């Protein structure tokens, strides 16, 4: 069995869809089918139950998925350690972050470094207006982003943090004196527009286009970075929903934070390219994140 066949099988076990698996691995659906038939002949067992609408793992398929995933992880860890030893350095990983997320995942970074012989994590700040740009330009190996991420060329890994949301408002506005606010109260207050190339579904996960009663949420000036968002809030031009950890790092004059009591929690996950040549060290980082779990802020 070739390692590439293992990756195809594990990708299909994750996606449970031949078309998405082919897109993710940049191969044809016919190639995915060939690999699965080959593995089923080799094992003498049916690994997937397939109908015109669904794909499901059989009990034997689930066991093989778990065993092969473990073996792949051991293999990749061995390569990472060998490569680092050859270069005389620890595992080096470039991680893109938004705002202060680098501080929030510090326990994850320290645990990764302790497990990989002094491995290093370089944090690189990304733009709100171009959340996937660093990954696609190969300027980072992985990125911490809020969910959802629905890009066919990107893999969504473990959730590293879950937190509530607050509304950043001008300190002299009528909202600043409230104990909490709801989405419905945004209809009279423009929010910062993140603009393109950030996809609409990703922007709307932070700020919906309409209130629960259907009223349009106004968009104000465009902001490319978190610092630009905060400057617009302080100038009284916009309000902005933000993750709760912002209150610990961005206590600017002219800005107040009010809890958004009916906003869903924000989940932050590790995301990386399906074509990265650094998959070994990225998956090593992802395994540490899975073991630590998702703290709630």
C-alpha positions as CSV (number, residue, x, y, z in Angstrom):
1,X,0.0,0.0,0.0
2,X,1.4,3.4,-1.0
3,X,1.3,6.4,1.3
4,X,-0.7,8.3,-1.4
5,X,-3.4,5.6,-1.3
6,X,-3.6,6.0,2.5
7,X,-4.1,9.7,2.1
8,X,-6.9,9.1,-0.5
9,X,-8.6,6.6,1.8
10,X,-8.4,8.9,4.9
11,X,-9.6,11.9,2.9
12,X,-12.7,10.0,1.7
13,X,-13.2,8.7,5.3
14,X,-13.3,12.3,6.4
15,X,-15.3,13.8,3.5
16,X,-17.6,10.8,2.8
17,X,-18.1,12.2,-0.7
18,X,-16.1,11.2,-3.8
19,X,-16.4,14.6,-5.5
20,X,-15.2,16.6,-2.5
21,X,-12.4,14.1,-1.9
22,X,-11.2,14.5,-5.5
23,X,-11.3,18.3,-5.2
24,X,-9.5,18.3,-1.9
25,X,-6.7,16.1,-3.3
26,X,-6.7,17.6,-6.8
27,X,-7.3,14.2,-8.5
28,X,-10.1,12.7,-10.4
29,X,-13.1,10.9,-8.9
30,X,-12.1,7.9,-11.0
31,X,-8.7,7.9,-9.2
32,X,-10.5,8.0,-5.8
33,X,-12.7,5.0,-6.9
34,X,-9.6,3.1,-8.1
35,X,-7.8,3.5,-4.8
36,X,-10.8,2.4,-2.8
37,X,-11.4,-0.7,-5.0
38,X,-7.7,-1.5,-4.7
39,X,-7.8,-1.3,-0.9
40,X,-11.0,-3.4,-0.7
41,X,-9.3,-6.1,-2.8
42,X,-6.3,-6.0,-0.6
43,X,-8.3,-6.3,2.7
44,X,-10.9,-8.6,1.3
45,X,-13.6,-6.4,2.8
46,X,-16.0,-3.7,1.9
47,X,-14.8,-0.4,3.4
48,X,-17.6,2.0,2.4
49,X,-21.3,1.5,2.0
50,X,-22.2,3.5,-1.2
51,X,-25.6,4.5,-2.5
52,X,-26.5,7.2,-5.0
53,X,-26.9,9.7,-2.2
54,X,-24.6,8.6,0.7
55,X,-21.2,7.2,1.5
56,X,-20.6,5.6,4.9
57,X,-17.8,3.7,6.4
58,X,-18.4,0.1,7.3
59,X,-17.3,-1.2,10.8
60,X,-14.1,-2.6,9.1
61,X,-13.7,0.7,7.3
62,X,-13.8,2.6,10.6
63,X,-11.2,0.4,12.2
64,X,-8.9,0.7,9.2
65,X,-9.4,4.5,9.2
66,X,-8.3,4.7,12.9
67,X,-5.3,2.3,12.4
68,X,-4.1,4.1,9.2
69,X,-4.5,7.5,10.7
70,X,-2.4,6.5,13.7
71,X,0.2,5.0,11.4
72,X,0.3,8.1,9.2
73,X,0.8,10.3,12.2
74,X,3.7,8.2,13.5
75,X,5.2,8.3,10.0
76,X,4.9,12.1,9.7
77,X,6.2,12.7,13.2
78,X,9.3,10.6,12.3
79,X,9.9,12.6,9.2
80,X,9.5,15.9,11.1
81,X,12.0,14.8,13.8
82,X,14.5,13.5,11.2
83,X,14.3,16.7,9.2
84,X,14.8,18.9,12.3
85,X,17.7,16.8,13.4
86,X,19.3,17.1,10.0
87,X,19.0,20.8,10.1
88,X,20.0,21.0,13.8
89,X,16.8,22.9,14.7
90,X,13.4,22.3,16.2
91,X,10.2,22.0,14.2
92,X,9.6,25.4,12.7
93,X,6.0,26.3,11.9
94,X,4.6,29.6,10.5
95,X,1.1,30.3,11.8
96,X,-1.1,33.2,10.6
97,X,-3.2,34.9,13.3
98,X,-5.8,37.7,13.5
99,X,-5.3,40.3,16.1
100,X,-4.3,38.9,19.5
101,X,-5.0,35.2,18.7
102,X,-1.3,34.5,19.0
103,X,-1.5,35.3,22.7
104,X,-4.7,33.3,23.2
105,X,-3.1,30.1,21.8
106,X,0.1,30.5,23.8
107,X,-0.5,27.3,25.8
108,X,-0.8,25.3,22.5
109,X,2.4,26.8,21.2
110,X,4.3,26.0,24.4
111,X,3.1,22.5,24.4
112,X,4.0,22.0,20.8
113,X,7.5,23.3,21.4
114,X,8.0,21.1,24.5
115,X,7.1,18.0,22.4
116,X,9.3,18.7,19.4
117,X,12.7,19.4,20.8
118,X,12.5,23.1,21.1
119,X,10.4,23.6,17.9
120,X,9.6,27.1,17.1
121,X,6.3,28.8,16.0
122,X,6.5,32.0,14.1
123,X,3.3,34.1,14.3
124,X,2.4,36.2,11.3
125,X,-0.5,38.7,11.4
126,X,-3.1,38.4,8.6
127,X,-5.7,40.8,7.3
128,X,-9.4,40.6,8.1
129,X,-10.1,41.6,4.5
130,X,-8.0,38.7,3.1
131,X,-8.2,35.8,5.6
132,X,-6.9,33.1,3.2
133,X,-4.3,35.1,1.4
134,X,-1.3,34.1,3.5
135,X,-2.1,30.4,3.2
136,X,-2.6,30.5,-0.6
137,X,0.6,32.6,-1.0
138,X,2.5,30.0,1.0
139,X,3.5,32.7,3.5
140,X,2.2,30.6,6.4
141,X,1.9,26.9,7.0
142,X,-1.4,27.2,8.8
143,X,-3.7,29.8,10.1
144,X,-6.1,30.3,13.1
145,X,-9.4,31.5,11.7
146,X,-13.0,31.7,12.9
147,X,-15.4,29.3,11.5
148,X,-17.0,28.6,9.1
149,X,-14.3,28.1,6.5
150,X,-15.8,26.6,3.3
151,X,-12.9,26.6,0.8
152,X,-12.3,23.5,-1.3
153,X,-8.5,23.9,-1.2
154,X,-8.3,24.3,2.6
155,X,-8.5,21.7,5.3
156,X,-10.2,22.7,8.6
157,X,-8.5,21.1,11.5
158,X,-9.3,21.1,15.3
159,X,-11.1,23.9,17.1
160,X,-8.5,25.7,19.3
161,X,-10.8,28.1,21.2
162,X,-14.5,28.9,21.6
163,X,-15.7,32.3,22.9
164,X,-18.6,34.7,23.1
165,X,-18.9,38.0,21.3
166,X,-19.0,41.6,22.3
167,X,-20.0,44.8,20.4
168,X,-17.3,47.5,20.2
169,X,-19.0,50.8,20.3
170,X,-18.0,54.5,20.7
171,X,-17.5,55.3,24.3
172,X,-19.9,58.3,24.1
173,X,-22.7,56.4,22.3
174,X,-26.0,55.5,23.9
175,X,-25.0,51.8,23.5
176,X,-22.0,52.1,25.8
177,X,-24.1,52.5,28.9
178,X,-26.1,49.3,28.4
179,X,-25.5,46.0,30.2
180,X,-25.9,44.1,26.9
181,X,-27.2,44.5,23.4
182,X,-28.9,42.3,20.8
183,X,-28.4,41.9,17.0
184,X,-31.7,43.8,16.6
185,X,-30.1,47.0,17.9
186,X,-27.5,47.0,15.1
187,X,-30.1,48.2,12.5
188,X,-29.5,51.9,13.4
189,X,-25.7,51.6,13.7
190,X,-23.4,50.9,10.7
191,X,-20.8,48.2,11.1
192,X,-17.3,48.1,9.5
193,X,-17.2,46.6,6.0
194,X,-14.4,44.1,5.6
195,X,-14.7,44.2,1.9
196,X,-13.2,41.8,-0.6
197,X,-11.5,39.3,-1.0
198,X,-13.0,38.1,2.3
199,X,-15.9,35.8,1.2
200,X,-19.4,37.0,2.2
201,X,-20.1,33.8,4.2
202,X,-17.1,34.4,6.3
203,X,-17.8,38.1,7.0
204,X,-21.4,37.3,7.8
205,X,-20.3,34.8,10.4
206,X,-19.0,37.8,12.4
207,X,-21.7,40.3,11.4
208,X,-25.0,39.2,9.7
209,X,-26.4,41.1,6.8
210,X,-29.8,41.4,8.5
211,X,-31.2,41.4,12.0
212,X,-33.3,38.5,13.2
213,X,-36.4,40.5,12.2
214,X,-35.1,41.0,8.7
215,X,-33.9,44.6,8.9
216,X,-30.8,45.4,6.9
217,X,-27.6,46.0,8.9
218,X,-25.9,49.1,7.4
219,X,-22.3,48.8,6.3
220,X,-19.9,51.7,7.0
221,X,-16.4,52.4,5.8
222,X,-14.1,49.5,4.8
223,X,-11.5,48.2,7.3
224,X,-8.8,45.8,6.2
225,X,-7.3,45.0,9.7
226,X,-8.5,44.9,13.3
227,X,-6.6,48.1,14.0
228,X,-8.5,49.9,11.3
229,X,-11.8,48.6,12.7
230,X,-11.0,49.9,16.2
231,X,-10.0,53.3,14.7
232,X,-13.3,53.6,13.0
233,X,-15.2,52.7,16.2
234,X,-13.2,55.2,18.2
235,X,-14.0,57.9,15.6
236,X,-17.7,57.2,16.0
237,X,-18.2,56.0,12.5
238,X,-19.1,52.3,13.1
239,X,-19.8,49.7,15.7
240,X,-18.3,46.2,15.3
241,X,-19.0,42.7,16.7
242,X,-15.7,41.3,17.9
243,X,-14.6,38.1,19.7
244,X,-14.6,38.5,23.5
245,X,-10.8,38.2,23.9
246,X,-10.6,41.7,22.3
247,X,-11.6,43.2,25.6
248,X,-8.4,42.0,27.2
249,X,-6.0,43.4,24.6
250,X,-7.6,46.4,23.0
251,X,-8.7,48.8,25.7
252,X,-8.5,51.9,23.6
253,X,-9.6,55.4,24.6
254,X,-13.0,56.1,22.9
255,X,-14.1,52.5,22.8
256,X,-16.4,50.5,25.0
257,X,-17.4,46.9,24.8
258,X,-20.9,45.6,25.4
259,X,-21.9,41.9,25.5
260,X,-23.9,40.7,22.5
261,X,-26.3,38.5,24.4
262,X,-27.9,36.7,21.4
263,X,-24.8,36.2,19.3
264,X,-23.7,32.6,18.8
265,X,-20.2,31.6,20.1
266,X,-17.2,32.0,17.9
267,X,-15.1,29.0,17.2
268,X,-11.5,29.4,16.1
269,X,-9.9,26.5,14.2
270,X,-6.5,25.6,12.7
271,X,-6.7,25.7,8.9
272,X,-4.1,24.7,6.3
273,X,-3.8,24.1,2.5
274,X,-4.5,20.7,1.1
275,X,-1.4,21.1,-1.1
276,X,1.1,22.2,1.5
277,X,4.5,20.5,1.5
278,X,4.6,21.1,5.3
279,X,1.8,18.8,6.2
280,X,3.9,16.7,8.6
281,X,4.7,19.6,11.0
282,X,1.2,21.1,10.5
283,X,-0.5,17.8,11.5
284,X,1.9,17.5,14.4
285,X,0.7,20.9,15.6
286,X,-2.9,19.9,14.9
287,X,-2.6,16.7,17.1
288,X,-1.4,18.8,20.0
289,X,-4.4,21.0,19.5
290,X,-6.7,18.1,19.5
291,X,-5.2,16.7,22.7
292,X,-5.4,20.0,24.5
293,X,-9.1,20.5,23.5
294,X,-11.0,23.8,22.9
295,X,-10.9,26.1,25.9
296,X,-13.8,28.5,26.3
297,X,-12.9,32.1,26.8
